[in-house]
């Protein structure tokens, strides 16, 4: 496996795995890893589908 200098690890929490039954994403989190070390750069957001949307691109570490 090649040595990757930078990774963004994304995690989602859901109410289930079947959208047709009303299951949905309720939480999103991410951390940055530089040279195999977790940095203090992180992201966390509860997702509420009835409110205005947010974009990951508003965060400075968004993929480049």
N, C-alpha and C positions, 0 to 999 in steps of 0.2 A: 504494500500500500504506500503510495507516495506521501511524503511529508507535506501536509497542507499548512500554509502559514495562517490562513484565516477561515473560520467557519462561523456560520450563524445556525444555531440549533433552534428549531421551531417546535413548539408543543401546543397541541390543541386539546381542549376538554369539550366533550359533547354530552348530550342527553341520551344518545344512542347512535346506532349505525344505519337507521332507516329514515331518510328524509321524507319518504312518502307517508310515514306514520307520524310526522311532525317533529322528529328528532332534529336537533340543530346544534351548531357550535355555540358554546356559551362563554368560552374563555380562550385567549390566545396568549402565549408567552414565548419569549425568545431570549437567548443569551449569545454573546459573542465569545469565540475562542480564538486566541492568538497564540501561535506556537505551542499548542497543546495545553494552554493555561486559560481558564475561564476568567474573563475580565469583569470589571464592574459595569460594563455596558449591557443593559438589559431592557426588556420591554415586557409589559404586562397590561392586558386590557380585558375587561369583562365585555362580552358582546351582547348588546341589547338590540335586536332587530327592528324595534319600533322607533329607534332614535336615529339621528343623523349619522352617517357612516364616517369612519376614520380611515386614514391611509397610512400604511407603513412608511411610505416615502417621505412623510413629514419628519422622520427620525434621521439624524445625521449618519448613523451607521448603516442605513438602508443599503442593500447590495449595490456595489459599484462595479 
